[in-house]
């Protein structure tokens, strides 16, 4: 089988037919988008979290935009201080039990409910697994997996007691569905959040708590702030240096056509204002095309395609 013919066939079909899984965004006030609804967004200082906090506030949610370091959230704080949107900026470090508890306790004390939680805080760790230290791998899981778990465990009791339950959005990634070179630790953390969320659906459904996964493709964001790599990525002594340079070059090229974070925020808004949201929403043409292409290929064909695309 010619893998390129298969891929091009799939891309052509995506371009000429409507993907049934592609969310159609119809922005506007829904019956759930009122000033009484409370939303909490983690990782709001920039990128998807920033845009999601703004959009939820614009559509009537009283939004708690949480950040690990308030000093790095000046733009969001300025918007909040103007009082034009119902946004409050508060400190919440998803890596800390105490920080999560203090923040959620404060929100509940002030608002007496939480209707929407968006677990967005996270980062990508770029590097060959052999070059990563165990501390780096553990830190990746601490933020990307155990962080959302901490916040959900604090929010579950609140939503469970509410008649309407609530909606929890876990921001995953295309890398939660597909493995890519030099993203092994990141992909592992996102595969884990996918399995966690899919399992939680059955636990929370009896209490009216809805779980949603957002799977963005390459997104235009502050890569320097949201991506990390080991020193060996640019160390000539690493056996993976030449391959890592190819990956970095490919990543720079992909960023030129990346999806704006505002588009991801629109999909999140749709998910939290829909009575019966889907479990998964993919955002960005690259995510749609790559996931569908993978389903049409064997493991060997897919590995050949990715190797030729990123490592050749």
GIDAZI-V976787 format. One line per field, one symbol per residue. ss: DSSP state (H for helix, E for strand, C for the rest). A space follows every 10 residues. Layout:
# GIDAZI-V976787
ss = ???
This chain:
# GIDAZI-V976787
ss = CCHHHHHHHH HHHHHHCCCC CCCCCCCCCC CCCCCCCEEE ECCCCCHHHH HHHHHHHHCC CEEEEEECCH HHCHHHHHHH HHCCCCEEEE ECCCCCHHHH HHHHHHHHHH HCCCCEEEEC CCCEEECCHH HCCHHHHHHH HHHHHHHHHH HHHHHHHHHH HCCCCEEEEE ECCHHHCCCC CCCHHHHHHH HHHHHHHHHH HHHHHHHCEE EEEEEECCEE CCHHHHEEEC HHHHCCCCCC HHHHHHHHHH HHHHHCCCEE HHHHHHHHHH HHCCCCCCCE EEECHHHHHH HHHHHCCCHH HHHHHHHHHH HC
